[in-house]
């Protein structure tokens, strides 16, 4: 486990990722990740995303990801 500090960059907060971890996952600057929040465990999970030429724009993929994060609780309740 590696501990990193959250810092402000413009209007956002940022966490730097070690180059060794990115290399292990075959990622680099500009790579895309999906982000999930597990509210029960209070964790954030980042996963590499392979952007395929499926005709779906990055903007649409980001919007879908945001909706899934924003409505995670409701979607979990509906799935029960």
C-alpha positions, 0 to 999 in steps of 0.5 A: 500500500502506498499513501498519497496526499490529495491536493488542489489543482484549479477547482478540483482535487487531485491524487497523483499515481505512481509511475510504477503502478501505471506501468504495471497496468500498461497505463500512461498520462492521458489513459482513461479510468473508470471510478466507482465509490463503495459507500459501505466500505468508504473506498474509491476504485479506479479501473483502466478503461480501454477506449474502443472505436465503438462510435461512442464518444468519450463525452457520452461515456463520461456522462454514463459514468457520472450517472452511474456514480450519482445514482449508485445507491438508487440503482443498487436498491432497484437491483434488489 
